[in-house]
Amino acid sequence: MVDWNHDRETHLGKREMKTIVGFITGCIVLLLAYSSLHVVDFTDFVIVSRFGRHDRVFDGSVSSEAGLHGKYPWPIETIRTVPRKLFVLEMPPAELLTRDPQKNTIDRTLTIDSFVAWNIPDGVAAERFARRVGVLEEVRQILMQRIASEMGSIIGGMELKDLLDSEDAKKVPAKREKIRAHIMEKLAPFNEEFGIKILDYQVRRVGYPSAVRQAIYDRIISEREKKAAEYLSEGEQEAAKIRSDGEKIASEIRSGADAESIRIRAQAEAEADRLRNQAFKVDPEFYAFLRKLEEYGKILGDNKTTLFLSTKRDLFDLLLTPPNPGKTGVNNPMNPVAPGPKERVQP
């Protein structure tokens, strides 16, 4: 008797096996087809290796090489992508020593921040980069070590004022350009060695280390205060000189004015004496009368003084017997001359 159930199960098992094998085969075919294609982007270099050896390089910047390409599937051929963009490496702050030319020793420590820009220029350089370096991180380490070494060498031969000089504004940029040219010259062989081209190197900032920065600020403040004290001292000396010169000029002016006043007073007194002499000659008795009146005014003008005098003293003879104006000559104010016929005043 034929076991139909057993035959049916056997037939179904064979169909399922064929389906599984077909599915696996299709997946393998699709995988091989996918691995046989690759895309070259505009921003990349693509290196195709056959059995581990570099076979060809595609440059995405070339229109005929960018796009979709075919290759043998893995593991026969493999691809490696190398970026062709611009890379900027920020150097860590480096504390470097300057040189004191007078003492021929090290001088001060400076902190220098800088950066370097580089790229992979072409397909040949990309292949060289892939063979000798391989990863970007290793390039960064190589650049930092080489730049730190060269910076220590060139900064060690410079003075502090070459990098930090507030008096000469053109000196510092010239020295920084010298540093840049030196670093660019030393890094130029990197294109042949590692397949990278150094595009630029710049010193971003030069300053003092943070550990001594406060002490330097304090010293700068002390120097500025000392300079301010010197300016104040010079100003006080100049002010004292100006005051001395002014007092000297004022003294000369006062001396001249005093001499002029003495001269004018002497002339006035001489003129007064002359007028008094003339008046005394015209009427001596009347002049003596006026002089005695002045003496009376000096004696009797003080209300606090009390005098008991006899009327028989000469001091009071003019009060008792005043002078007779008629005795005096012409032009006596107490004896005016009568006007002549022509000088009479018309009524």
Secondary structure, DSSP 8 states (H G I E B T S, - for coil): ---HHHHHHHHHHHHHHHHHHHHHHHHHHHHHHHHTEEEE-TTEEEEEEETTEEEEEEETTSTTTSEEEE---TTTEEEEEEE-S-EEEE---EEEEEEETTTTEEEEEEEEEEEEEEE--SHHHHHHHHHHT-SHHHHHHHHHHHHHHHHHHHHTTS-HHHHS-SS-TTHHHHHHHHHHHHHHHHHTTHHHHHS-EEEEEEEEEEE--HHHHHHHHHHHHHHHHHHHHHHHHHHHHHHHHHHHHHHHHHHHHHHHHHHHHHHHHHHHHHHHHHHHHHHHHH-HHHHHHHHHHHHHHHHHT-TT------TTSGGGHHHHS---GGGS-TTBTTB-----GGG----
